[in-house]
Structure formats: structure tokens, C-alpha cells
Amino acid sequence: FWQVLAMPLGVVAMLQILSGASTFARQTVGAALLVLITVGTRFRPQPRSRVAPVWGGVAGACSGFFGGFVGMGGPPLVVYAIAHDWGKDRFRVFLWSQFLIANPLLLAVLTLRLGPDVLRDAGYGLALTPAIWAGMWLGFFATRHWDRARLDTAAIALLYLLGASSVLLPMLL
């Protein structure tokens, strides 16, 4: 719910900085992600079956805002999922279901704000669906014997990679 409410705010923020500072915005979010993950892994509480409902709202709102702002809505949801003692299948289902819910809304908001060219670009992305599915199934196959701790480690490593690439890539290009 909070993800849906915050996403348009992220798109509005993106449009405000679209005139040239978008690289800086992506770097800022990447740096914040690196700090968040570092603090979270350093002082990581024990995963539990339930966390306070407010954290679901915070994760959803941050996901929606960052998804609309710089297209990186996944990290807050990953952090939220890691805080739970869910099995690896529930972990994956939670993330995929959140992305499935959020992406049509993001497409609609972007189309309303930026015009119909967004739909053409979304069509290009849709054409890549077989490659995405192939990668997904390859990932499922490669990790089928992993336990939850190993999946958490891989998720954290990917978040670090995403944050570092957001910060460093613009400086290298």
C-alpha cells in the first residue's frame, strides 16, 4: 500500500532533477544504499517471524519512492525480507510479488508524466521477457540447494554491487 502511495512522489522528484542532476541523484541513492546495508549487516538483528508493521510501511514507502525516483525500488524490500526468518522460497515469492504489483503502476505514472514514448520503451523491455525468465530460471537452478543464510549473503552482495555501481559508474564513464 505504502509503495503505491510513494511511487508517484518518487516520479515527481525524478522529474524535478531530470534536467541534468539525475546522475547525482542516482549516486546519492547508491551511497545511501551502501550506508544502509553496511549498518544493517554490522548491527544486524536476529531475523524473526514478524517485525513491527511500521517497518513494512517504511520499506514499502522507500521502495515506491526510490522506484519512481531512480528505478531502484528493490533494495528496501530486500532489507525488509532479510529481517524475517522466512524460507528462501517465501523470500523470493515476496520480492517477485512486490515487483509484479509495483511495475504496472510505475508504468502508468511514468506514461502520464512523460508521455506515450514510455510505452514504446516498455515494449522493448517486454520483448526481453524471455531473457529475464531464462535468467530467473538459471538463478533458481544455480541456487536450488542454497540455504537461507547463503541466499541472504548473495542478496547483500548484490545490494553492495548495485550501490557501488550507482556511485562509481558515472565517474568512470
Stockholm file with secondary structure:
# STOCKHOLM 1.0

chainA/1-173         FWQVLAMPLGVVAMLQILSGASTFARQTVGAALLVLITVGTRFRPQPRSRVAPVWGGVAGACSGFFGGFVGMGGPPLVVYAIAHDWGKDRFRVFLWSQFLIANPLLLAVLTLRLGPDVLRDAGYGLALTPAIWAGMWLGFFATRHWDRARLDTAAIALLYLLGASSVLLPMLL
#=GR chainA/1-173 SS CHHHHHHHHHHHHHHHHTTTCHHHHHHHHHHHHHHHHHHHHHTCCCCBSCCCHHHHHHHHHHHHHHHHHHSCCHHHHHHHHHTBCCCHHHHHHHHHHHHHHHHHHHHHHHHHHHCTHHHHHHHHHHHTHHHHHHHHHHHHHHTTTCCHHHHHHHHHHHHHHHHHHHHHHHHHC
#=GC SS_cons         CHHHHHHHHHHHHHHHHTTTCHHHHHHHHHHHHHHHHHHHHHTCCCCBSCCCHHHHHHHHHHHHHHHHHHSCCHHHHHHHHHTBCCCHHHHHHHHHHHHHHHHHHHHHHHHHHHCTHHHHHHHHHHHTHHHHHHHHHHHHHHTTTCCHHHHHHHHHHHHHHHHHHHHHHHHHC
//
